[in-house]
Amino acid sequence: MSVDAAPVSELPDPRDFGLPVVTEDDLPDELGTLVARVHDLVDAVAHTEAGSAELAQASATVHELTERLNVKRRDIGAMLERPRSDGGADYETLTNVVSGRSNPAAPPLVLEHTDDGVRARVTLNGTYQGPPGLAHGGWVAAMLDQVLGSASAAAGMVGLTANLDVNYRNPTPLNAPLELTARVTGTERRKVFVSAEIRHNGEVTAEGTAVMVRLDVPG
Ligand SMILES: CCCCCCCC/C=C\CCCCCCCC(=O)SCCNC(=O)CCNC(=O)[C@H](O)C(C)(C)COP(=O)(O)OP(=O)(O)OC[C@H]1O[C@@H](n2cnc3c(N)ncnc32)[C@H](O)[C@@H]1OP(=O)(O)O
């Protein structure tokens, strides 16, 4: 595979795509705490064997909370800007379902840049279940898609997934630490070829490759 596009260090600015941008200073610490607690709440709801009186009271409380939080809603598509040590900025979709900082549905998957791409660590609770006791294959694909896209973005090439291939080598366990790694393997015009794996205890559970098509800044 050849590489015919030199990676750039500057990511496109989401503002140039008309997207709202927030900084970490705009996000109260209490939002992070709420997100983590609601994440745990979803797991509790999925697995509770509480009685009907307890369930009725819980649903009334949750309904009231939902109405209170909906009074002031953020625009969809908001991007979080994080300063990098080299003076540039990283961007992530605030409510991204796999890794979004404000999304309680996200596991959450914590990403970092490596010398050749990105690495992420995640532990999936029982709400990501497909087969009994195992991670859902669609979610495995979603996590691979995320790190594949992030590897492309980390190399300065933000794009959309045009094609995703997944091979499930071993069952992906729940409630166990997983490591995901991804890197760019080549480029051809706007196409960015990327490759990723999920490992548990060093053993590959799934691997994926994707073709990302690089987005050009409007104008
Ligand atoms: C927005 C601002 C952001 C600013 C900064 C942000 C930082 C972000 C940070 C972190 C990254 C986040 C990470 C996200 C991770 C998750 C990723 C996803 O879930 S993406 C959602 C699912 N994917 C879609 O919804 C795409 C739907 N498809 C499309 O929109 C189009 O088909 C698109 C854009 C992919 C291509 O359309 P065309 O019209 O632009 O381009 P054409 O001319 O068709 O193709 C260009 C080249 O790609 C090949 N191509 C197209 N489709 C292909 C395919 N399915 N397989 C292989 N090659 C394909 C073509 O053959 C062509 O190649 P040739 O240059 O001629 O050789």
The ligand as a Tripos MOL2 file, in Angstrom:
@<TRIPOS>MOLECULE
LIG
   67    69     1     0     0
SMALL
NO_CHARGES

@<TRIPOS>ATOM
      1 C1        -16.9250   17.5640   10.1690 C.3       1 LIG1
      2 C2        -15.8050   18.4700   10.6540 C.3       1 LIG1
      3 C3        -14.8500   17.8260   11.5160 C.3       1 LIG1
      4 C4        -13.7300   18.6840   11.9430 C.3       1 LIG1
      5 C5        -12.7400   18.0630   12.8710 C.3       1 LIG1
      6 C6        -13.2640   16.8080   13.4430 C.3       1 LIG1
      7 C7        -12.2570   15.9900   14.1790 C.3       1 LIG1
      8 C8        -12.8220   14.6250   14.3930 C.3       1 LIG1
      9 C9        -12.0000   13.8060   15.2920 C.2       1 LIG1
     10 C10       -12.0350   12.4670   15.2800 C.2       1 LIG1
     11 C11       -12.6570   11.7000   14.1690 C.3       1 LIG1
     12 C12       -13.8900   11.0480   14.5780 C.3       1 LIG1
     13 C13       -13.9030    9.6100   14.2330 C.3       1 LIG1
     14 C14       -15.2820    9.2180   13.8280 C.3       1 LIG1
     15 C15       -15.3850    7.7330   13.7340 C.3       1 LIG1
     16 C16       -16.7030    7.3120   13.2450 C.3       1 LIG1
     17 C17       -16.7560    7.3550   11.7380 C.3       1 LIG1
     18 C18       -18.1480    7.2110   11.2430 C.2       1 LIG1
     19 O1        -18.9630    6.6050   11.8550 O.2       1 LIG1
     20 S1        -18.5180    7.9630    9.7780 S.3       1 LIG1
     21 C19       -20.2550    7.6110    9.5810 C.3       1 LIG1
     22 C20       -20.5170    6.4950    8.6410 C.3       1 LIG1
     23 N1        -20.1480    6.8690    7.2650 N.am      1 LIG1
     24 C21       -20.9410    7.6420    6.5200 C.2       1 LIG1
     25 O2        -22.0180    8.0690    6.8980 O.2       1 LIG1
     26 C22       -20.4430    7.9450    5.1330 C.3       1 LIG1
     27 C23       -21.5380    7.8780    4.0860 C.3       1 LIG1
     28 N2        -20.9580    7.9950    2.7550 N.am      1 LIG1
     29 C24       -20.6820    9.1890    2.2180 C.2       1 LIG1
     30 O3        -21.0020   10.2430    2.7640 O.2       1 LIG1
     31 C25       -19.9430    9.1900    0.8940 C.3       1 LIG1
     32 O4        -20.1250    7.9690    0.2300 O.3       1 LIG1
     33 C26       -18.4300    9.4300    1.0870 C.3       1 LIG1
     34 C27       -18.1790   10.8120    1.7360 C.3       1 LIG1
     35 C28       -17.7710    8.3370    1.9360 C.3       1 LIG1
     36 C29       -17.7300    9.4410   -0.2720 C.3       1 LIG1
     37 O5        -18.4790   10.2530   -1.1470 O.3       1 LIG1
     38 P1        -17.8050   11.3950   -2.0300 P.3       1 LIG1
     39 O6        -18.8350   11.8070   -3.0390 O.co2     1 LIG1
     40 O7        -17.2160   12.4690   -1.1790 O.co2     1 LIG1
     41 O8        -16.5660   10.6970   -2.7330 O.3       1 LIG1
     42 P2        -16.5220    9.5910   -3.9060 P.3       1 LIG1
     43 O9        -16.0530   10.2790   -5.1390 O.co2     1 LIG1
     44 O10       -17.7690    8.7730   -3.9730 O.co2     1 LIG1
     45 O11       -15.3500    8.6220   -3.3690 O.3       1 LIG1
     46 C30       -14.0340    9.1120   -3.1320 C.3       1 LIG1
     47 C31       -13.1150    7.9400   -3.2580 C.3       1 LIG1
     48 O12       -13.4960    6.9300   -2.2860 O.3       1 LIG1
     49 C32       -13.8330    5.7000   -2.9660 C.3       1 LIG1
     50 N3        -14.9560    5.0500   -2.2760 N.ar      1 LIG1
     51 C33       -16.1940    5.5330   -2.0820 C.ar      1 LIG1
     52 N4        -16.9380    4.6420   -1.4340 N.ar      1 LIG1
     53 C34       -16.1560    3.5640   -1.2230 C.ar      1 LIG1
     54 C35       -16.3670    2.3020   -0.5900 C.ar      1 LIG1
     55 N5        -17.5510    1.9840   -0.0520 N.pl3     1 LIG1
     56 N6        -15.3470    1.4510   -0.5350 N.ar      1 LIG1
     57 C36       -14.1390    1.7610   -1.0660 C.ar      1 LIG1
     58 N7        -13.8730    2.9530   -1.6830 N.ar      1 LIG1
     59 C37       -14.8760    3.8100   -1.7530 C.ar      1 LIG1
     60 C38       -14.1970    6.1280   -4.3810 C.3       1 LIG1
     61 O13       -14.0270    5.0500   -5.3060 O.3       1 LIG1
     62 C39       -13.2170    7.2750   -4.6190 C.3       1 LIG1
     63 O14       -11.9590    6.6670   -4.8610 O.3       1 LIG1
     64 P3        -10.9900    7.1590   -6.0300 P.3       1 LIG1
     65 O15       -10.2800    8.4080   -5.5560 O.co2     1 LIG1
     66 O16       -11.8470    7.4450   -7.2590 O.co2     1 LIG1
     67 O17       -10.0340    6.0240   -6.2290 O.co2     1 LIG1
@<TRIPOS>BOND
     1     1     2 1
     2     2     3 1
     3     3     4 1
     4     4     5 1
     5     5     6 1
     6     6     7 1
     7     7     8 1
     8     8     9 1
     9     9    10 2
    10    10    11 1
    11    11    12 1
    12    12    13 1
    13    13    14 1
    14    14    15 1
    15    15    16 1
    16    16    17 1
    17    17    18 1
    18    18    19 2
    19    18    20 1
    20    20    21 1
    21    21    22 1
    22    22    23 1
    23    23    24 1
    24    24    25 2
    25    24    26 1
    26    26    27 1
    27    27    28 1
    28    28    29 1
    29    29    30 2
    30    29    31 1
    31    31    32 1
    32    31    33 1
    33    33    34 1
    34    33    35 1
    35    33    36 1
    36    36    37 1
    37    37    38 1
    38    38    39 2
    39    38    40 1
    40    38    41 1
    41    41    42 1
    42    42    43 2
    43    42    44 1
    44    42    45 1
    45    45    46 1
    46    46    47 1
    47    47    48 1
    48    47    62 1
    49    48    49 1
    50    49    50 1
    51    49    60 1
    52    50    51 ar
    53    50    59 ar
    54    51    52 ar
    55    52    53 ar
    56    53    54 ar
    57    53    59 ar
    58    54    55 1
    59    54    56 ar
    60    56    57 ar
    61    57    58 ar
    62    58    59 ar
    63    60    61 1
    64    60    62 1
    65    62    63 1
    66    63    64 1
    67    64    65 2
    68    64    66 1
    69    64    67 1
@<TRIPOS>SUBSTRUCTURE
     1 LIG1         1 GROUP 0 **** ****
